[in-house]
Amino acid sequence: MTKTNSVKSVTPKYTIDWYFKWVASAFILSSMSLRGVDGFAMYDLSFSIIGVSLWCVVSFLWNDRALIILNLAGLGLLLRTFVGIMFP
């Protein structure tokens, strides 16, 4: 008797939101990998802004209010930091 513990995805694959969420996640993971490395703060911030912006798009496509609020707030904070660095 063979027991399989597979988890089936409930989201559709290869739709525009599927691509956006994976690209966004790759940008956010890339930014996290750079966080705390001397000299790479602007890359971290830039990758974070791109990733969170793409997640905002996904949030609106999914019409998920919690994700919309989370990502818009995160984007606002990241942009505030970016502007503060660029224009001290």
C-alpha positions as CSV (number, residue, x, y, z in Angstrom):
1,M,0.0,0.0,0.0
2,T,1.5,3.3,-1.1
3,K,0.6,6.5,0.6
4,T,1.2,9.8,-1.2
5,N,1.2,13.1,0.5
6,S,0.9,15.5,-2.4
7,V,-0.6,18.9,-2.0
8,K,-2.6,20.1,-5.0
9,S,-2.4,23.8,-5.9
10,V,-5.7,25.6,-5.8
11,T,-4.6,28.5,-8.0
12,P,-4.6,28.3,-11.8
13,K,-1.2,27.9,-13.5
14,Y,0.3,29.9,-16.3
15,T,-2.1,32.8,-16.0
16,I,-0.9,36.4,-15.9
17,D,-1.2,36.5,-12.1
18,W,0.7,33.3,-11.8
19,Y,3.7,34.8,-13.7
20,F,3.5,38.1,-11.7
21,K,3.4,36.3,-8.3
22,W,6.5,34.2,-9.1
23,V,8.5,37.0,-10.6
24,A,7.5,39.2,-7.6
25,S,8.5,36.5,-5.2
26,A,11.9,36.1,-7.0
27,F,12.5,39.9,-6.6
28,I,11.6,39.8,-2.9
29,L,13.8,36.8,-2.2
30,S,16.6,38.4,-4.1
31,S,16.3,41.6,-2.0
32,M,16.3,39.6,1.2
33,S,19.5,37.8,0.1
34,L,21.2,41.2,-0.3
35,R,19.8,42.7,2.9
36,G,22.6,43.5,5.3
37,V,25.4,43.1,2.8
38,D,27.5,46.3,2.8
39,G,27.2,48.3,-0.4
40,F,24.0,46.6,-1.7
41,A,21.4,48.6,0.2
42,M,20.1,50.3,-2.9
43,Y,19.8,47.0,-4.8
44,D,17.9,45.6,-1.8
45,L,15.6,48.6,-1.8
46,S,15.1,48.5,-5.6
47,F,14.4,44.8,-5.7
48,S,12.0,45.2,-2.8
49,I,10.1,48.0,-4.5
50,I,9.8,45.9,-7.7
51,G,8.6,42.8,-5.9
52,V,6.1,44.6,-3.7
53,S,4.8,46.5,-6.7
54,L,4.2,43.3,-8.6
55,W,2.5,41.8,-5.6
56,C,0.2,44.9,-5.6
57,V,-0.8,44.0,-9.1
58,V,-1.5,40.4,-8.1
59,S,-3.5,41.7,-5.1
60,F,-5.7,43.8,-7.4
61,L,-6.1,41.0,-9.9
62,W,-7.2,38.7,-7.0
63,N,-9.3,41.5,-5.4
64,D,-7.8,40.5,-2.1
65,R,-8.2,43.5,0.3
66,A,-5.8,42.2,2.9
67,L,-3.0,41.8,0.3
68,I,-3.9,45.1,-1.3
69,I,-3.5,46.9,2.1
70,L,-0.4,45.0,3.0
71,N,1.4,45.6,-0.3
72,L,0.3,49.2,-0.7
73,A,1.5,50.0,2.9
74,G,4.8,48.2,2.2
75,L,5.2,50.0,-1.1
76,G,4.6,53.4,0.6
77,L,7.2,52.6,3.3
78,L,9.7,51.5,0.7
79,L,9.2,54.5,-1.5
80,R,9.5,56.8,1.5
81,T,12.9,55.2,2.3
82,F,13.9,55.4,-1.3
83,V,13.0,59.1,-1.6
84,G,14.8,59.8,1.8
85,I,18.0,58.2,0.5
86,M,17.9,59.9,-3.0
87,F,17.0,63.3,-1.7
88,P,18.4,63.7,1.9
